[in-house]
Amino acid sequence: MDENKRKVLLDIGYMIRQACWWCRHGRFTMLSSDWGTCKIHHYDHLKHTGDARELSICRQGWCSKFEEDQSALVKLEKFVEFVEKEMPSKQP
């Protein structure tokens, strides 16, 4: 990474927050899609019958069941140093 870029990112307090896209429970079939499902949260859909469905989630979302998926972090390459180190205590 360009050192000037890194300096600006550090100066502005840039961080990559924990999110569903790098949780081991998130399932995103298309890399470019913001929408996927959660493998541990289910619900009964009111308009359809059948088994409970995996909960639809947004890639940028987060919940208290977050578990880091190290293989997903590889995609960040040199930006991995900006990953948030602490789990948020509550959602903003």
C-alpha positions in Angstrom: 0.0 0.0 0.0 1.2 3.5 -0.8 2.6 4.9 2.4 0.9 8.3 1.8 -2.4 6.6 1.4 -1.8 4.6 4.6 -0.9 7.8 6.5 -4.1 9.5 5.4 -6.2 6.5 6.4 -4.6 6.4 9.9 -4.9 10.2 10.2 -8.7 10.1 9.6 -9.2 7.2 11.9 -10.3 4.9 9.1 -11.6 1.5 10.2 -13.4 -1.5 8.8 -16.1 -2.5 11.2 -17.1 -6.0 11.9 -19.9 -7.0 9.6 -21.9 -9.9 8.2 -19.7 -10.2 5.1 -16.8 -11.5 7.2 -18.9 -13.5 9.7 -18.7 -17.3 9.5 -22.5 -17.4 9.6 -23.0 -15.0 6.6 -23.8 -16.6 3.2 -23.3 -14.3 0.2 -23.6 -16.1 -3.1 -22.5 -13.2 -5.3 -19.4 -11.2 -4.4 -21.0 -8.0 -5.7 -24.3 -8.4 -3.9 -25.0 -6.5 -0.7 -27.7 -9.2 0.3 -27.3 -12.7 1.6 -28.6 -14.9 4.4 -27.5 -15.9 7.9 -26.9 -19.6 8.6 -27.9 -19.4 12.3 -30.9 -17.0 12.3 -34.2 -18.3 10.9 -37.8 -17.2 10.7 -41.2 -18.4 9.5 -42.2 -16.4 6.4 -45.9 -15.3 6.7 -46.6 -15.5 2.9 -45.1 -18.9 2.3 -45.3 -22.4 3.8 -42.6 -24.9 4.5 -39.6 -24.9 6.7 -38.2 -21.9 8.5 -36.0 -19.7 6.2 -32.5 -18.3 6.8 -32.8 -14.7 7.7 -32.1 -12.2 4.9 -29.2 -9.9 5.8 -27.2 -7.0 4.4 -23.5 -7.4 3.9 -22.8 -4.3 6.1 -24.9 -5.5 9.0 -23.9 -7.0 12.3 -25.4 -8.9 15.3 -24.2 -10.2 18.7 -23.6 -13.7 17.2 -20.8 -12.4 15.0 -17.9 -14.8 14.6 -14.9 -13.8 12.5 -14.2 -15.8 9.4 -10.4 -15.5 8.8 -10.7 -16.7 5.2 -12.9 -13.7 4.4 -10.4 -11.3 5.8 -7.8 -12.4 3.3 -9.8 -10.4 0.7 -8.8 -7.2 2.5 -5.2 -7.7 1.7 -3.2 -4.7 3.0 -6.3 -3.1 4.4 -6.6 -5.8 7.1 -4.7 -3.5 9.5 -7.8 -1.3 9.6 -10.1 -4.0 10.9 -11.9 -3.0 14.1 -10.3 -4.9 16.9 -13.2 -4.8 19.5 -16.7 -5.9 19.1 -19.1 -3.0 19.3 -21.1 -2.9 22.5 -24.2 -1.8 20.7 -25.3 -0.7 17.3 -25.3 3.0 16.5 
